[in-house]
């Protein structure tokens, strides 16, 4: 080598050596750069792409002092076999040619969550990500090749959602190992794992299969208005004021863009049915209802949408009450409202509310309509309209057709009072829907103070009474709740964690599937039974703890027996749609 090849002083930082094969002996200063066509030993890169074996032992290493084993300092590992430090930023000139094929060591693949261009991957972590992505891609490919007729072998499913004959298969988590046959867009035989013979299809090896979700309580008219209508104090009253002020900005095109984006999110997350409450007072009410009718029609083969006319209770006592109810009936809607009468002292308000509830239930009976109400959304024990709703439900014979949302005050009432109310709800046959994301966000909120109360109704006690309990999204990205993405698995996760439902989490799976599906009374029962639509979601998780430990953003969504090639839309798409609508 010519003496002038490297005329500058010897460099001691790791930049010249990274990713270059080095001999296992001290490296002279004039030989610290490998020749351009030198190839690394085959064993020096194995750990970067394959799991198994102990890393960095008995290999050539990037260590200026040499040796067969990696030199340790202060308990920290050496550089390893010619790779950059995991998660270390790569120099710009090297980002495109990390040793080996570029995609092997650099986060570039679209199938790997958290891709970071120009950042070195941790070899073992990269291999694990590849392994999981490869398995799901293999399952997806097998489903696509099956062309609608196949058997899912070795699946795990909530036993509460399977035929009653399979209830004995449930394990401690409430899951059962089963085989599921699919043909013609519907489920065929559902049998214990390993018992279905014949038919092609993927082996799930214990991965979970759940029926498609049903979201019983949402607000698509308000969704994604947070940026322009924030909640200044974070309270329920602050949210009401913000949304009422925003009504003047509602236009058909922008409302349609926001609601359509929400439905695309729900669809990608695995939801097959969704009920939305729509503000039915104010100049925007008729327009919003008409926009949602159009969306309901356009989405009927993807997400079945139901609409609730959320009117002030006084509406049902006014001169135009019958016209209002008739239009709801003619368009296939549900009667709704909020069980409070503002502006009156408590005794007068209670009396007026009773009259309004009588009128509402009479209209429901006359026109054959279901009822879905916002009830006792507060942490005040004096909020007790649920008992009045239950009594009227039973008196009019509307069992199975009335849903009460929120019911937060049940959690703070005296035990004797709560027991009496729950008995009435059970006898009436009404259902309660809890909105954990929103109520945890809004209830017991005071500036500068951590909440003492969770805002959840007593879910375990309600269920133990034999009352149907559903869990739903409620508001997303608006003044009532700044977050949310219409992902029912997220709703289920937070309810299990905060309501301490983990001991029977498998059984609670019905709260986001079968129970809301039954109350919506639409096609599909939200169960995995023969003859039901083959609408389900496959998760890369074997147990409930694994299922809830991660977002499961790589889930596979199947509708009518066929895999959906769909993912949640980018927020850039929402921004572009609102820009086209002329209102950001």
Secondary structure, 3 states (H helix, E strand, C coil): CCCCCCCCCCCCCHHHCCCCCCCCCCCCHHHCCCCCCCCCCHHHCHHHHCCCCCCCECCCCCCCCCCCECCCECCECCCCCCCCCCCCECCHHHCCCCCCCHHHHECCCCCCCCCCCCEECCHHHHHHHHHHHHHHHHHHHHHHHHCCCEEEEEEEEEHHHECHHHHHHCCCCCEEEEEEEEECCEEEEEEECCCCCCCCCCECCCCEEEECEEEEEECCCCCCCCCCCCCCCCCHHHHHHHHHHHHHHCCHHHHHHHHHHHHHHHHHHCEEEEEEEEECCCCCHHHHHHHHHHHHHHCCCCCEEEEEEEECHHHHHCCCHHHHHHHHHHCCCEEEEECCCCCCCHHHHHHHHHHHHHHHHHHHHHHCCCEEEEECCCCCCCCCHHHHHHHHHHHCCCCCCEEEEECHHHHHCCHHHHHHHHHHHHHHCCEEEECHHHHHHHCCCECCECCCCCCCCCHHHHHHCCCCEEECCECCCECCECCCCCCHHHHHHHHHHHCCCHHHHHHHHHHHCHHHHHHHCCCCCCCECCCCECCEEEECCCCHHHHHHCCCCCCEEEECCEECCCCCCCHHHHHHHHHHHCCC
